[in-house]
Amino acid sequence: MASYTFTIIKAKGEIKKTLEEITKEDSKNKKSLGTGSGIDLSHCIYLGAKYCNQTKDFLKDVKYYRICPPEEHPKLSGAITVQFYK
């Protein structure tokens, strides 16, 4: 599976964070933090950080992601739909 690394810029400096991609089967024993639909994975992470109400610190807690097929969430209309997990 793939991984995705991004940088969080804070007043105290930069933090690199890596999320691991998992399968639907692997996600069954993980806690979901929600689903985001956007233009790309970075946009979905941004939306998760801004709107997630499953945790106080989405960027700290998120560890895994799964790209969802369009038929799984037909009402979401972004170019990509991603489910995030703790």
N, C-alpha and C positions, 0 to 999 in steps of 0.2 A: 504494500500500500504506500501511498505517497505521504509526504508531510509538507507543511506550509509554514514558513518562518516569516515573521514580520517584526517591526521595531516599534516600541512604544516610547515616545519622547515625553519625558516629565521634567520638572524643574531640577530634579536631582541628577538627571542624566538619562541615557537611553537604556532600555531593557529589550533584549531580544527574546521573543516567545515563539515556540514551535508547537504547532498543532498536528496531531497524527490523524490521518484519514482512517476511518474504520468502515466495516461493512454493516449492513442492516442486521445481520446475525450477531456481530460483535456488540452492536448497540443495545441489545436486549438487557445486558447487565450493567448498563451505565445510566446515570441520572441525566435526563434531558434538561437543557437550559433553554430550549426553544428553537424555533425555526425562523430563518431569515431568507428573504428573497430580494435579490438585487442584481446589479450589473456584472459583478464579479465577486470572488471570495472576499477580497478586501472590503468591499462595500457591505457585504453581509456581516462581517466581523464588526465593522463600524456600527451598523444597525443594532447588533446584539449588545454592544457596549453601551449604546445610548438608551435602548428600550427594554432590555432584559429585566424582568422583575422576579426571577427565580433565585437570584443571588445578589448580594450587596456589591460584589466586585467581579463582574463578568470576565474581564481581561485576566484577572488572577486565577479564577476558577476554571475557565474553559481549558480543556486538554485535548478534546477530540472533535472531529467534524465528519459529517457524512453528506455527500452530495445526493440529493433526492431526485428520482425521476419525475418528470412533469405530471404524470398521472397520479402520483402520490398526494400532491397538493394542488389540485386543479384551479383553486381560487387565487393562488399566488401567481403573479404575472411577471416576475423578474426573469432575466436571462438565465439565472441560476438560483436554485433553492437549496439551502444548506441547513442541516439540523446540527446543533451544537450540544456537546455533552461534557459533564464534569468527570 
